[in-house]
Amino acid sequence: MNANNAPSDPITNEDSTICIHDGTAELTATASSSNNIMWYDVASGGTPVHNGSSYSFIPTKTGSTIFYVEAYD
C-alpha cells in the first residue's frame, strides 16, 4: 500500500485591492517544492483558469472578483 499525504495549503499574497484602471495585477501563490498550483474562479467543482505560481489578471468590471488556489502533486 502506498499512502500519499495531501499537499500543504498554498501560501498566497492574501487579499488585494486592485483598481480597474491600474491594469494588470500579478497574483502569486507558493506551494512546497514538489507541488503545483491551480487557479480557479469558483470555490469548488470548476475548471482551472490557470496553472502555475503566478496569475496575471486584468480587471474588466467593478465589484469583487475572487480567485481560489489549490496545491496538487
Secondary structure, DSSP 8 states (H G I E B T S, - for coil): ----------EE-------GGG--EEEEEE--TT-EEEEESSSSS---SEESSEEEE---SSS----EEEEE-
